[in-house]
Structure formats: C-alpha cells, structure tokens
Amino acid sequence: MTTSTAPDPAPVSAWAPFRNRVFLFIWLAVLVSNTGTWVRDVASGWLMTELSPSPLLVSMVQAATTLPVFLLSLPAGALADIVDRRRLLIGVQAGLLLVALALTTTAHLGLMTPWLLLALILVAGAGAALAGPAFQAIIPEIVGKAELRPAVALNSLGINVSRAIGPALGGLIVATAGVAAAYLFDALSYLVVIAVFVWWRRMPAPADLPPEAFLPAMRAGLRYAAGSADLKRVLLRAATFFLFGSAYWALLPLIARERLNADATTYGILLAAIGAGAVSGALLMPRLRLPGAMLVLAGSLTTAATTAALALVQLPWIAGLLLFVAGGAWIAVLTNLNVTAQSVLPNWVRARGLAIYLMVFFGAMTAGSAIWGSVAQALSIQVALLIAAAGGGLAALIVARLVALPAGTPDLTPSMHWPEPAQAGPVAGDRGPVLVTITYRIDPADRQAFLHAIQPLARIRRRDGAFGWRVLEDAEDPGRFEEIFFAASWLEHLRHHRRVTLSDVAHQERVAGFHRGTEPPVVRHLLGAPHPRDHGRPAPIGDHTH
C-alpha cells in the first residue's frame, strides 16, 4: 500500500454545485463556448471534405485540434499553477476570439486552403491547451471537496450537452448559411465566456512563499506524475482507451459522406447523437451507483462493440443509434477517469497533474487519429474501424486486469507537521543544495522490517521535490541509520515542507515507530558552502524533528 485513503464523503445531490452562483454562471458560459466550438469543428470537418477528399487530411482535422493540447498541456498546467488562473483564462479566450474571426474572414472571402485550415485549427487547439488545465483546476476551489465529484460530472454533462446541441446546430448553419456563418457563431460564443470571467472576482489563496519559476514548475509537475503511483494508473488507463476510441471520431466525416451518403445536416445529427448519448449517460450514472473501475471497463468494451458495428452499417438511422450508445460509453469512461485524476492530485500541483492527464488524453487521440486515418487510406474505412474495435476490446480487458484504478480518496490536505527548519539566521532562498539527514536508532531485531518500511518514503520524498535519496548504516555503530536526501535550494526545501499531506503522515509515523531512544529521530540540514570568491559564510546547521 502506497497511500493512505480516507472514506469517500457522503453522497451529495448531483445538482448541488448549481447552488453555487459562480459555478453556475461559469458552467453556462462554458456550455455556450463549447457549443460554438462544436459548430466550428463541424464546419471544419465538412469544409475539409470539400477542399480535399483524402482520408488522411480529413482525419488530420481532429489531429490538428488535439496535437497542441498534447504538446502544450504541461506548460499550460505550470502557468495555471503559478499565475492567476482567472486572468489566464480571460487572455486565452480573447485569443481564441481572434482565431475564430480569422476563420470567418478567410472562409467568407474564399481564401481557405487545406493547409491554412489545419494551421488555424492548430492555433485554436493551442488556445484550448492553455485554457484546459486552468479551467479544470478552478473547479475544486469553487465548489470544495464535498461537491467535487458532482461538479466534475456536471462539467462533463455540460460538455456533452454542447456536443448534443453544437453538431446539429453546426450542420444546420453550414447547410443553410455556410461555413463562414458557423465560424462567426463560434467567435460570438467567446464573448460570453470573457464576460463571465471578467465578472468573477477570484480570491487567490494566500501564499507565504514566492511562486515557482516556470521551468522548475514544469519539472516539479513531471516529477510528481512520475512519483505518484495513483496518477500513473489513471494515465495508463486513459492512454489505452483513447488510442482506440479515437477511431470513430477521426473517421466520422468520411463515414457520413462515403458509407452513409449523408449531407452536412445528417453529419451534424450523427455528432449530436453522440452528445445526446453522453448526456443520457451522465444522467444515468449517479443512479447506477457502480464502482468507477467497473464503469470504465463497461464503457471501454461498449465503445469497442459500437466501433465494430459502425464498420458494418450503411443506414444513417442505425448509425445514429450506435453513436448514441457510443456517447453514453464515452462519458462513462471520461467522467470516471477525470474524477479519479482530480481526486489523487493535491492543490499545489493540480493544474500540472491535470495537464499531464490532458496531454495523455489528447496525445492518444492525436496518435489514434493519424493511425486510423492512415489505415483507412491504405486499406479502407471499414478495416480501420474493425482493427480499432478489436484492439480496443482486447486492451480494455488486459489493463482492467493488470492496472487497477485507485480506490478511495487519499487525504491530500497539507499536514504541516514538519516544524520549520531551525536556523541561526536568515538563509537566502537560492542557497543550495540542501542535504537533509534523519538519524534513526533501530534494534537489530527490527532491522529488516525498518528497511522494508522506509522504502515507500523514497517515492514520496522524490515526488515532492527531493533527489538523491538513500538510507545508510553506520559501519562503526550498527543500528544507527541515516536517511538522506537533497533539495535543490533552501526555498525548494521549504516548499517540500508544505507539500507533505495527511495521506503521507501514516508512512512517516510507521518508519518513526521503529526508532528507539528517548528523543525523536534527529533531522539536520546541511547547506552547500559558498565559493570563497562569494565572500559568504555558510549558515549554521539546524536540528529539528520531522
């Protein structure tokens, strides 16, 4: 066992977060914006089929949407953790407004080409990449822990309500008023989001330490993801599902045009069927009261089955029914993976952790889009869908067996149980490196049990910012052990103090329980001595107990 968990809070109403006015207004604004995005995506997918019949280029429309999220999510997450998230979101929405106006203008003037379309979609995808981690990270600070699960579910519901409305509306606008009008609708939707975020007065949490710098913040996010066993399980399950589940998304414009002989309106209705199924699934899930892992497996297998069925049907109404089922399966997987990712991340690294989750999500979608588009071009649409269905079903069974999703909710509240390091005088924040040593006295009979118990601390220390972790035994004094680890600077070690959670305390108490002596284990901090030319003097070493 690597993390202690607290019982999940008592269930609250699925609609409880709507009592929070800020959450409600942001939810409605994002609903409008996402509807505009779906209108834009329908227009882009259909426009590309007119500009080029190539299956690879058509599938690259989705790849161009998802690739920037894969590439930029981690920098976006670092930004969202170190700057004001509200201001970041306002700036990004303003940039997306300009991109939508550029799409409108080029489409209206007849200047659009396949590569220009892909380039503008890439820029819009970059905006989505910058906004995604910040938006997801503000949900817990708006609603609180007790309402996090229903809030995430409502967020997914809103996304899929827009998915139900947007494609049908997009198909209608494209069929009646043209592609340029669809892009203009998208542009106007961003004004709603900007207005709501300007209205919201976010109260940033007080901080007693300066914010992290950009590049170190990115490294800290990657380090945390590498050290969090719970997050890694979520990421693996997400990558496996979205790689194969992306097939019908990427090929749907061609399925509609070539296999179903449908027009833009029918294509929009097919996309709306996915959204309607997702909305129905989101409303049904709270009533099922099934474990999240079971819903993820069921959703993965259902996605594989519907993908295979889509390869065989040629009637639009049957395809619509299959896509309705696929939408319900999609939301079951997406919501439960998202909630699990949210619940295993502490606040200090939440945006970066969610950015890595989004990077895996969209990276798998991007790779899947390119793979299934290439297979469809080399073989056929039907063969590509059948291969994706078989691979997705097999992968779902294997990972469900080997990679269990985290059960329960770890208590990630900062424990603050490490006292501030003792020091004779002020220490500069950039002074380093810092060597931390913890001395234990262990009875010979407890030696193996102690060494076994202390190993999980290696992952916890490294995850929160330490490096060079070791356990050393005194050759001259058997039974005296030194746990050592480094921090890059004094400031980084102070941040380490604030990153220890209540979930980590149990591991540390278990290790400390093996210590024998009248005093607790002694902790020392050794600072890197300055170079003589710096004319500085090392600060005295301080002792305290963790």
Phi, psi and omega in degrees: 000129186253340178217139174281149182233153176256152177302144176298144180297157180303140182302140174245167181302142178298340183255004185303320181299338180291345175291341178274114187296322180297313179299317182299312183293318178294320179299316180293318180296316180292328175301314179297315182297315180294326175298317176298322179296318178294322175300316178298317182294321176298314180299318182293315179299317181288322179298321180295324177295334176278325181283328182205133179275002185294124176301326181293315179294322179296316179292335180288346174299315177291321179298321179293333178285323187265333183301315179300326179295321178297318185281327191251357185300316183294312173302322179294320178295320177297317177300316184293337178272343185242351177239173178290117186294326180296312181295322177300316181294321178298314180297319180294317180297325177295320177295319178295326175301316180295321178297316179298322178292325177294319176298316180300313184294311183294323178292319182294323182274359180072026182264358186288137173234164179304317184284328174294320178300313179297323180295315180293324177294323176299317179295318177298322177296326176296321176297318177298323179296320180289327184277328189304303181299320181295317181295315181295325183288338180280344183300310180297328181283341178277315189257338183086168188295320186297328184254014184296312183298309177296329179294316177296320178296319178293324176299315177295322177299315179299318178302320185273338168297316177295326178293328177285322183277313189302309181298317179296318178294320178297315178299320179294316181295315180298318183290328186257325186239347177102168184295320182299322179295323178296319178293325178295320176301317179299317180300316181294329182295331180290333179297325179296315181295316179301317181298319182291318180290330173294322179292322184290129176254092182287138177257100181295146180291138179295145180229136179262359176236152178294154180296155177292152172285161190299304183295315174300326178295321177296316179297321179296322178296315178296319180298318180296316180298320180293331183265354181261106180297323181296314181295322180297324177294319178297317182296320180294317178296321180294314181300318181296316182290311189287335177300315181272326181292344181286349189299308185288333175296312184293324187261001185299321177302321179284326175300316181294313186285315190264320183269329182255354181052046185260162176260185184297324180296316179294322177300316177298321179294322178297317176296322178296328178298322176297314180297318179296321177295322179294319177298314179298319179295320179296323179286331183279326187305315180300332180282335181288325180052043178261153176301147181302321181298322179293320179293323178295316179295314180298318179296322180294315180292323178293321177299316178298317181294317181290327176297318177296319181295324179298332179289344188251341186268155178225009178254127183302322184290326176291319177300321178298319178296317179297319180290330174299314178295319180298324178296319177297320178294320180300313183292328178297316180288311186299312183296315184289324175292321181294315179299318180295318178298317178300319189282344181258010181245127174287164188297324187295337183235015187299311182297322179291320178295318178292328176296320178294321175300314178295324179297317177293316179304302185284332174296317177294320178296319180295311179298317179298318180300314180294318181296309186288330173295319179294318178297318180296323180288322182283324184245276176190164177300317183299314181295319180300316180295320181293320178294316179298321180295314180296315180295319180295318179294316180295316180297321180299318180292321183291311184290330177295329180282322189260335187234092181282137174291148179304136177254141181080180182236113178294144178276102186261017174295133177303129183283327181053032182267352172278122175294157178299139181302135177288139179208146184284338180200177181300143177240129179298140183298330182269005179290132180180180358287169179246124174260123177254128177238138179234122186260127179241145171251118187238131174296144180305324181293338182261005189302308183293321179295322178295312181297325177291319184290330186278345183300318178300336178295333179300312180294319182294315180297313181295319180303323185267004172128356181275162172214165179068032183291135177210159168239124183241146177247137182288118181293330182273336185228078182304141183097350175259115182245145176241120168269128181231149170201162183248154166237149184294328182205171178297319179296320178295324178292322176298322175296323178302319177305320186275354181264349179290129184253167176298331177294332180279338187300321183300320179295316182292321178293325179296317179294314181297335180295339178278346182292135179243128180157166181282339180246155176295168175305137183269132179249132178235150177239121179247125182263143175302128182288138180290156175291145182307328183288346178282350179054033178252174176227140181295141176290148178300152179283135179254147175248143171197180180244139175269000000 
